[in-house]
Amino acid sequence: MSHRSQSQAPSRRRDHQRAKLAHSNLASLLTQILLLAPSLVLSLIGLVSLSTRQYALWALVFSLGSAAIIVDGGASTLAQVYRAEGVVSSRELLRLFGLASLAPCGLTLVMLGLWGPIQNLAAGPPAMSELWFPLVLGLGTTVRSWQNVANGVAMASEARRTRLSVAALAVVVQVTMLGVFAPRISLLDLAIVYSIGATIGVIGLTPVLIRSLGRPPARGHDALLTRGALAMIGVVVTQGDRVVVGAVSSAGGLAAYDVAARLVSTTAVICLIVSYGLAAEGSRWALKGRVLPIRQVIHRAQRLVDVISVVMFASLPFAAAAITLYTKPELAKPAVVATCILGVGYAVNATTAPITNFLSGARILRPETLYLGGVFAITVICVPPLAIWLGMPGAAAGFSLAALVPSAWLRIMGQRYAGSPMAPHS
C-alpha cells in the first residue's frame, strides 16, 4: 500500500465515524420529536375543538400530569446511566418503574378526590367533566412515566432504530384515533389518545428491556432522595405555574398562558433532546477519570443548543400569534405577551440542558441543587406579589425571572465542574 493510501485511511475512518455519529444523532432527535409531538398536538387540537373553559381545564390537569412525570426520583436518568455502565438487574428495573409511578399515581388519587375544586380553579363552576377524564389521563400519565424509563434504557443500549420505530407507530395510531373521534373531540377523547400512545411505547420497548437484564456491576451513589427533591422543586416553575395562574386569572387568561408556556417549554425540551444522551457520556466520563475527549463532547453540544435556542425562541411570539388567531382570536394578545415574557427566562434555561444532563450522569448534583434552590427562592419571593398585582402577566414575569437568574449562574458554574479533574460528587 502506498504512503498516500496509508495516510488517507485514517481520514476515511474519521469521516465514516462522523457520518455514523450524525446518523445516530439524527435518529435520536427524530425519536424524541415523535415522543414530544403528541403532547403539543393534543393541546393544539384541544384549543381548536374545546371551549375556552374546557381547554383551561385540560391545560391545568395535563400540566399537573407532566409535572408528575418529571418527579420520578431521577428514574429516567438513572435508567440511562445504569445501562451505560452495563446490564440492569430485574430488581433495579422494577425499582425504577416504581419510583416513576409514585407521583402519577398520587396525583391521580388527588384529582379523583378533589375533582370539583380542581374544575372550579381552572374553569369556574359549574362542573364540566366526569371523573373518567382525570382517571384515564392519570393512568396514561403513569404509563408515560414508565415509557420514560424504558427510553432511558433503550437510549444507552444503542437501540435507536427500535425507539424510532415504536415512537412512529404510536404517532400513527394516535393520529388515526383522532380521525375517528373527529370532528367533536372531548376531554376524555384526548386523554384516551394520550394513554394509548404511551401504552404502545412501553409495549414496543419491552424486548429492549428484556435484553438489558443481567447481573449488574457495582454502582456509584444514586442520590435518589436528592434527585427526587430536585425534580419536585423543578416542577414549581416548569408545570406548577398553571395553578398560580388559574388562581389569579380567568379561564381565558389561563388558556392564553398555557399556549405560551407550552410553546416555550416545548422549545426548551427540544434543547434537552439534543443533549439527552449526555447523561450516558457523563457516566463514562466519570468512570474513565474525567478524560478530555469526552468532556469536549459537551462543548460541541453546548454550541449547538445555544444556536437552536436563539433561533427558535425568537420565533415563538409569531407562532403564538398564528396559533391563537386561527383558533381563538380573543387569546392572541395575552398569549403573545406571555410568550415574550416567558421566552426570556426559558431561553436561558434551555441552554443549561447539556451541562445538567452531563453532570447528572456523572452523579455531580451540587450545581443543580444550588440552581434549583435559587429557582425556588426567586419563585417564592417574586411570583405571589407580581401575580396578585398584575395577574397573569405578572405571574409570567415572576416565573421567567426565576428561570433566568439561576440559569445564568448554572451556565458559568456548571462548566467549571465539568472542567475540573477533581469535581466533587454529591
C-alpha positions in Angstrom: 0.0 0.0 0.0 1.3 3.4 -0.9 2.2 6.1 1.6 -0.6 8.2 0.3 -3.2 5.4 0.7 -2.0 4.8 4.3 -2.4 8.5 5.1 -5.9 8.6 3.6 -7.1 5.5 5.6 -7.4 7.3 9.0 -9.2 10.2 7.3 -11.7 7.8 5.7 -12.3 6.1 9.1 -12.9 9.5 10.8 -15.3 10.5 8.0 -17.1 7.2 8.4 -17.3 7.7 12.2 -18.6 11.2 11.8 -21.3 10.0 9.4 -22.3 7.2 11.7 -22.5 9.6 14.7 -24.5 12.1 12.7 -26.9 9.4 11.6 -27.2 8.2 15.2 -27.9 11.7 16.5 -30.5 12.3 13.8 -32.3 9.1 14.7 -32.3 10.1 18.4 -33.5 13.6 17.5 -36.4 12.2 15.3 -37.4 9.8 18.1 -37.6 12.4 20.8 -39.5 14.7 18.5 -42.0 11.9 17.8 -42.3 11.3 21.6 -42.8 15.0 22.3 -45.1 15.9 19.4 -48.3 14.2 20.6 -48.4 16.3 23.8 -48.2 19.5 21.8 -50.5 18.3 19.0 -53.2 17.2 21.5 -53.1 20.6 23.2 -53.4 22.3 19.8 -56.4 20.1 18.9 -57.9 20.8 22.2 -57.5 24.5 21.6 -59.4 24.1 18.3 -62.1 21.6 19.5 -62.8 22.6 23.1 -64.4 25.7 24.6 -62.1 28.1 26.3 -63.2 26.9 29.7 -62.7 23.2 28.8 -59.3 24.0 27.4 -58.3 25.8 30.6 -59.3 22.6 32.5 -57.2 20.5 30.1 -54.3 22.9 30.4 -54.3 22.6 34.2 -54.7 18.8 34.5 -52.3 18.0 31.7 -49.6 20.2 33.1 -50.0 18.6 36.5 -49.6 15.2 34.8 -46.5 16.4 33.1 -45.1 17.6 36.4 -45.8 14.2 38.0 -43.8 12.5 35.2 -40.8 14.8 36.0 -41.0 13.9 39.7 -39.6 10.4 39.2 -36.7 10.4 41.6 -34.3 10.5 38.7 -35.6 7.1 37.4 -35.4 8.0 33.7 -31.8 9.4 34.0 -30.7 6.5 36.2 -32.1 4.1 33.6 -29.8 5.6 31.0 -26.8 5.7 33.4 -27.3 2.1 34.6 -27.4 0.8 31.1 -24.3 2.8 30.1 -22.5 1.2 33.0 -23.5 -2.4 31.9 -26.6 -4.5 32.2 -29.5 -3.8 34.6 -30.9 -6.3 37.1 -34.6 -7.0 37.2 -34.7 -5.6 40.8 -33.2 -2.3 39.6 -35.6 -2.0 36.7 -38.6 -2.7 38.9 -37.3 -0.1 41.4 -37.1 2.5 38.6 -40.6 1.7 37.4 -41.8 2.0 41.0 -40.1 5.4 41.5 -41.6 6.7 38.2 -45.1 5.6 39.3 -45.3 7.3 42.7 -46.1 10.8 41.6 -48.5 10.0 38.8 -50.5 7.5 41.0 -50.5 10.0 43.8 -51.7 12.8 41.5 -54.5 10.6 40.1 -55.8 9.9 43.6 -55.7 13.6 44.5 -57.5 14.5 41.3 -60.2 12.0 41.9 -60.7 13.2 45.5 -60.6 16.9 44.6 -62.1 16.9 41.2 -64.8 19.5 41.9 -62.3 22.2 43.4 -59.9 21.5 40.6 -62.5 22.2 37.9 -63.5 25.4 39.8 -59.9 26.6 39.9 -59.3 26.1 36.2 -62.6 27.0 34.6 -65.0 28.1 37.3 -68.4 26.5 38.2 -70.4 24.6 37.2 -68.6 21.2 36.9 -68.0 20.3 33.2 -66.4 16.8 33.2 -67.0 13.4 34.8 -64.3 11.5 36.7 -63.5 9.4 33.7 -61.3 12.1 32.3 -58.8 12.5 35.3 -58.8 8.7 35.8 -57.9 7.9 32.2 -55.4 10.8 32.0 -53.9 9.7 35.3 -53.4 6.1 34.1 -51.9 7.4 30.9 -49.5 9.6 32.8 -48.3 6.6 34.9 -47.7 4.6 31.7 -45.9 7.6 30.1 -43.6 7.7 33.1 -42.8 4.0 32.5 -42.1 4.9 28.9 -39.5 7.4 30.0 -37.7 4.7 32.0 -37.8 2.4 29.0 -36.5 5.1 26.7 -33.6 5.7 29.1 -32.6 2.0 28.9 -33.0 2.0 25.1 -31.0 5.2 24.7 -28.0 3.8 26.4 -28.3 0.4 24.8 -28.0 1.9 21.3 -31.5 0.6 20.4 -32.2 3.8 18.5 -33.9 2.1 15.5 -36.3 0.3 17.8 -37.1 3.5 19.7 -37.7 5.4 16.4 -40.0 2.6 15.1 -42.0 2.4 18.3 -42.4 6.2 18.5 -43.5 6.4 14.9 -46.1 3.6 15.4 -47.5 5.4 18.4 -47.9 8.6 16.4 -49.7 6.7 13.6 -52.1 5.1 16.0 -52.8 8.4 17.8 -53.5 10.3 14.5 -55.8 7.5 13.4 -57.7 7.7 16.7 -58.1 11.4 16.5 -59.5 11.0 13.0 -62.1 8.5 14.4 -63.1 10.9 17.2 -63.3 14.0 14.9 -65.0 16.4 14.5 -66.3 16.5 18.0 -63.4 15.7 20.3 -63.9 15.8 24.0 -61.6 16.0 27.0 -62.0 12.2 27.5 -61.1 11.6 23.9 -57.8 13.5 24.3 -57.0 11.5 27.4 -57.6 8.2 25.7 -55.4 9.1 22.7 -52.6 10.2 25.1 -52.8 7.0 27.1 -52.9 4.7 24.1 -49.7 6.3 22.7 -47.9 5.8 26.0 -49.0 2.2 26.2 -47.7 1.4 22.7 -44.4 3.0 23.7 -44.0 0.7 26.7 -45.1 -2.5 24.9 -42.8 -1.8 21.9 -39.7 -1.3 24.1 -40.3 -4.4 26.2 -37.9 -6.6 24.1 -35.2 -4.0 24.6 -35.8 -4.1 28.4 -35.6 -7.8 28.4 -32.3 -7.8 26.5 -30.8 -5.3 29.0 -31.3 -7.6 32.0 -28.4 -9.4 33.7 -26.0 -9.2 36.7 -25.2 -5.5 37.1 -21.8 -4.2 38.1 -21.2 -2.2 41.3 -23.0 1.1 41.2 -22.0 4.5 42.4 -24.1 6.6 44.8 -27.5 7.2 43.2 -28.7 10.1 45.4 -32.4 9.1 44.9 -33.7 11.5 47.6 -31.6 14.4 46.2 -32.8 13.6 42.6 -36.4 13.4 43.8 -36.2 16.7 45.7 -34.6 18.4 42.7 -37.4 17.2 40.4 -40.0 18.3 42.9 -38.6 21.8 43.1 -38.1 22.0 39.3 -41.8 21.4 38.6 -42.8 24.5 40.6 -41.5 26.6 37.6 -42.0 24.2 34.7 -45.5 22.9 35.4 -47.0 24.1 38.7 -47.2 27.6 37.3 -50.7 26.9 36.0 -52.1 26.5 39.5 -50.9 30.0 40.3 -52.2 31.5 37.0 -55.5 29.8 37.5 -55.9 31.3 40.9 -55.2 34.9 39.8 -56.6 34.9 36.3 -59.8 34.0 34.4 -60.2 30.8 32.3 -59.2 32.9 29.3 -56.0 34.1 31.0 -55.1 30.5 32.0 -55.7 29.3 28.4 -53.6 32.1 26.9 -50.8 31.4 29.4 -50.9 27.7 28.7 -50.4 28.3 25.0 -47.4 30.4 25.7 -46.0 28.1 28.4 -46.5 25.0 26.1 -44.6 26.7 23.3 -41.6 27.8 25.4 -41.4 24.6 27.3 -41.6 22.5 24.1 -38.7 24.5 22.7 -36.8 24.0 25.9 -37.4 20.3 25.7 -36.1 20.3 22.1 -32.8 21.7 23.6 -33.0 18.9 26.2 -33.5 16.4 23.4 -30.4 17.5 21.6 -28.3 16.8 24.7 -30.3 13.8 26.0 -27.5 11.3 25.5 -25.0 13.3 27.5 -26.1 11.6 30.8 -24.5 8.4 29.5 -21.5 10.4 28.3 -21.2 11.9 31.8 -21.2 8.5 33.4 -18.5 7.3 31.1 -16.5 10.5 31.7 -16.6 9.9 35.5 -15.7 6.2 35.2 -12.7 6.9 32.9 -11.2 9.6 35.1 -12.8 12.7 33.6 -10.9 12.4 30.3 -10.7 15.3 27.9 -12.1 13.8 24.7 -15.5 13.0 26.4 -15.5 16.5 28.0 -15.2 18.0 24.6 -18.5 16.4 23.6 -20.3 18.7 26.0 -18.8 21.8 24.4 -20.0 20.8 20.9 -23.5 20.1 22.3 -23.5 23.4 24.1 -22.7 25.4 20.9 -25.5 23.5 19.1 -28.0 24.1 21.8 -27.1 27.8 22.0 -27.8 28.3 18.3 -31.1 26.4 18.4 -32.2 28.4 21.5 -31.6 31.8 19.8 -33.3 30.8 16.6 -36.4 29.0 18.0 -37.2 31.3 20.9 -37.0 34.4 18.7 -39.8 32.9 16.5 -42.2 31.9 19.3 -44.2 35.1 19.6 -45.0 34.8 15.9 -46.1 31.2 16.5 -48.3 32.1 19.4 -50.0 34.8 17.3 -50.6 32.5 14.4 -52.0 29.7 16.6 -54.4 31.8 18.6 -55.6 33.9 15.7 -56.5 30.7 13.9 -58.1 29.0 16.9 -59.3 31.6 19.4 -58.6 35.2 18.4 -59.6 36.6 21.7 -56.5 34.9 23.3 -54.0 36.3 20.7 -52.8 39.4 22.6 -52.4 37.9 26.1 -50.8 34.8 24.6 -48.2 36.8 22.7 -47.4 38.9 25.8 -47.0 35.8 27.9 -44.8 34.2 25.3 -42.5 37.2 25.1 -42.2 37.3 28.9 -41.7 33.6 29.4 -39.4 33.2 26.4 -36.6 35.3 28.0 -36.2 33.1 31.1 -36.8 29.8 29.3 -34.3 30.6 26.5 -31.5 30.9 29.1 -32.8 27.9 31.0 -32.8 25.8 27.8 -29.1 26.4 27.3 -28.3 24.7 30.6 -29.6 21.3 29.3 -26.2 20.0 28.1 -24.4 20.7 31.4 -27.3 19.5 33.5 -27.5 16.1 31.7 -23.8 15.7 31.7 -23.2 16.3 35.4 -26.3 14.3 36.4 -24.9 11.3 34.5 -21.6 11.8 36.3 -23.5 11.9 39.6 -22.4 15.5 40.3 -25.6 17.1 41.6 -24.3 20.0 43.6 -24.6 22.7 40.8 -28.2 21.6 40.1 -29.1 21.6 43.8 -27.8 25.2 44.1 -29.5 26.2 40.8 -32.9 24.9 41.9 -32.5 26.4 45.3 -32.2 29.8 43.5 -35.2 29.0 41.4 -37.3 28.1 44.4 -36.3 31.2 46.3 -37.0 33.7 43.5 -40.3 32.0 42.7 -41.5 32.3 46.3 -40.3 35.9 46.7 -41.3 37.3 43.3 -44.3 35.3 41.9 -47.0 35.9 44.5 -46.8 39.7 44.7 -46.4 40.1 40.9 -49.3 37.7 40.2 -51.6 39.5 42.7 -50.6 42.9 41.4 -50.5 42.2 37.6 -52.5 39.0 37.2 -51.4 36.5 34.5 -48.6 38.8 33.0 -47.1 39.3 36.5 -47.1 35.6 37.2 -45.3 35.0 33.9 -42.7 37.7 34.7 -42.1 36.1 38.1 -41.6 32.6 36.7 -39.4 33.9 33.9 -37.2 35.7 36.4 -37.0 32.6 38.5 -35.7 30.7 35.5 -33.4 33.4 34.1 -31.1 34.3 37.1 -30.2 30.8 38.4 -29.8 29.5 34.8 -27.2 32.2 34.0 -25.3 31.1 37.1 -25.5 27.5 36.2 -24.1 28.1 32.7 -21.0 29.6 34.4 -20.5 27.2 37.3 -21.5 24.0 35.5 -18.7 24.4 33.0 -16.2 24.7 35.9 -17.5 21.5 37.4 -17.2 19.7 34.1 -13.8 21.1 33.5 -12.3 20.2 36.9 -10.4 17.0 37.3 -11.4 16.9 40.9 -15.1 17.9 40.6 -16.8 16.8 43.9 -19.6 14.2 43.9 -22.8 14.8 45.8 
